[in-house]
Amino acid sequence: MSELKTKLLTDTWVAATWDDYIQVIEAPACEKAKGYYHNGRMRIEMPPVGNDHASDHTIIIVAVGMYAAIKGIAVNGKDNCTYRKAGLNEAQPDVSYYIGDNADAVPYGTSIIDLNSYPPPTLVIEVANTSLSDDKGEKRLLYEDLDVTEYWIVDVQNVQVIAFAIENGGSRRISLSQALPGLKISLLSEALRRTRQMNQGQVSAWLLAQFQQG
């Protein structure tokens, strides 16, 4: 642990015990950091501050909320929430949702969501600007182990959404959401492309029209 204390490596996976991880993620220096733990390794990410990541983060939240409202789907979203299976796994995805029958599974007043007491989120979203390979790799395996239903990666640089359905401990690419029935992933990618040319109000209006037609 002494090496971890003297020089904290960020944005990479580092071998660590669970206790090491908790000590690091709870340290004052990591107050605003995101933490992940999987297979005896931890990853600490400092919060992104760039325009592109923040903008795509925002429009994906708008899109999901709008679609759920139009289609009458029960949802509760979480921004940078912590999910923990003590001693085994932890994740702090950019965005996550409880959907349908599980929409109200986690009551207000809950801090870290204990996955030994509550179900995993239905949908997890990572916004990848510089972390794409990890989001498609180790984090994808982590979310498979956490038994989330669906996992999206917002690929900022390539301006697309990559979606996976998770079941039976594995995952596969999908073009149509299962967590939000009827939602075409291609519409989300097109929304991202439009944000490069117009403001989010205009993109939201376009999404609204598309969702109402579907």
Secondary structure, DSSP 4 states (H G I P E B T S, - for coil): -HHHHHS---SSEEE--HHHHHHHHTSGGGTT-EEEEETTEEEEEPPP--HHHHHHHHHHHHHHHHHHHHHT--EEEEES--EEETTTEEE--SEEEEEGGGTT-S-TT--SEETTTSPPPSEEEEEESS-HHHHHTHHHHHHHHTT-SEEEEEETTTTEEEEEEEETTEEEEESB-TTTTT-BHHHHHHHHHHHTTS-HHHHHHHHHHHHHH-
